[in-house]
Amino acid sequence: MERASYHKEGFSFRFIQLPSGTASRVRSSISNVELKSRRPDVIFFELAEEMDLEPLYSFLDREALDPKTYSVWVSVISSSDRDGVSIPTFVLDLIRRTKCGIDFSFVAALGSDDES
């Protein structure tokens, strides 16, 4: 298999389909990270190994949300249509602790057949 000349991956934690009251509680409970939102019912933040996830864990324990409303989002952009990703240990630990799902986004940024 040919190696990709470009490979970028990212890991985020995402809440979806949140009622407005729950979304407000997320914002006030998880204040140690930069929360992002493209819609009122979706909140996400990028994951980093050095991040303190205790506020997230406390929030999830307290709220007892349906696990279908949150997940780890894995994003891969590659110059190959046959690339992959290795999930870091700290993300695997988060998945195990929260019992959340994993969503993947894979974009193959391929050049035209005429390029060398």
C-alpha positions in Angstrom: 0.0 0.0 0.0 1.3 3.4 -0.9 1.8 5.9 2.0 -0.1 9.1 2.0 1.9 12.2 1.3 -0.5 14.3 3.4 -2.3 13.0 6.6 -4.1 15.1 9.2 -6.3 13.8 12.0 -8.3 15.4 14.7 -10.3 14.3 17.7 -13.3 16.1 19.2 -16.0 15.4 21.7 -19.5 16.3 20.4 -23.0 16.6 21.9 -25.9 16.6 19.5 -29.7 17.1 19.7 -29.4 18.9 23.0 -32.5 20.6 24.5 -31.7 24.3 25.2 -31.6 23.8 28.9 -29.2 20.9 28.6 -27.0 22.9 26.2 -26.9 25.8 28.7 -25.8 23.3 31.5 -23.1 21.9 29.2 -21.7 25.5 28.7 -21.7 26.3 32.4 -20.4 22.9 33.6 -17.6 22.5 31.1 -15.9 25.8 31.2 -12.3 24.7 31.2 -12.2 24.2 27.4 -13.3 26.2 24.4 -16.7 25.0 23.4 -17.8 25.5 19.8 -21.2 25.3 18.3 -22.6 25.6 14.8 -26.2 25.1 15.9 -27.9 25.6 19.3 -28.4 21.9 19.8 -24.8 20.9 18.9 -21.7 21.6 21.1 -18.2 20.2 20.5 -14.7 20.7 21.6 -11.3 19.5 20.4 -9.6 16.9 22.5 -5.9 17.1 23.6 -3.9 14.7 25.7 -3.2 17.2 28.4 -6.8 18.2 28.8 -8.6 17.8 32.2 -11.7 15.9 31.4 -13.1 15.7 34.9 -15.7 18.5 34.3 -17.0 16.4 31.3 -17.1 13.2 33.4 -18.9 15.0 36.2 -21.4 16.6 33.9 -22.2 13.2 32.2 -22.5 11.4 35.6 -24.9 14.1 36.9 -27.1 14.5 33.8 -27.4 10.8 32.8 -27.8 11.8 29.1 -28.8 9.3 26.5 -25.4 8.0 25.1 -26.8 8.6 21.6 -26.5 12.4 22.2 -22.7 12.5 22.6 -19.7 10.9 20.9 -16.1 11.2 19.9 -15.6 12.6 16.4 -12.6 11.4 14.5 -11.7 13.4 11.4 -9.1 12.3 8.9 -7.9 14.2 5.8 -5.5 12.3 3.6 -3.9 12.4 0.1 -4.7 8.7 -0.1 -8.0 6.9 -0.5 -6.6 4.0 1.6 -5.4 5.8 4.8 -6.3 5.0 8.4 -6.1 6.4 11.9 -4.8 5.2 15.2 -6.8 6.4 18.1 -4.6 7.7 20.9 -4.8 6.1 24.4 -6.3 9.2 26.0 -9.2 9.1 23.5 -9.7 5.4 24.0 -9.8 6.0 27.8 -12.5 8.7 27.3 -14.6 6.4 25.1 -14.4 3.6 27.7 -15.2 6.0 30.6 -18.2 7.6 28.9 -19.4 4.6 27.0 -19.9 6.9 24.0 -19.9 6.1 20.3 -17.3 7.0 17.8 -18.1 8.9 14.6 -15.6 9.1 11.7 -15.1 11.6 8.9 -12.7 10.7 6.2 -11.8 13.0 3.4 -9.5 11.8 0.6 -7.9 15.0 -1.0 -6.9 13.3 -4.2 -5.1 15.1 -7.1 -6.2 14.6 -10.7 -4.9 11.7 -12.7 -2.8 14.1 -14.8 -0.7 15.2 -11.7 2.6 13.4 -11.1 
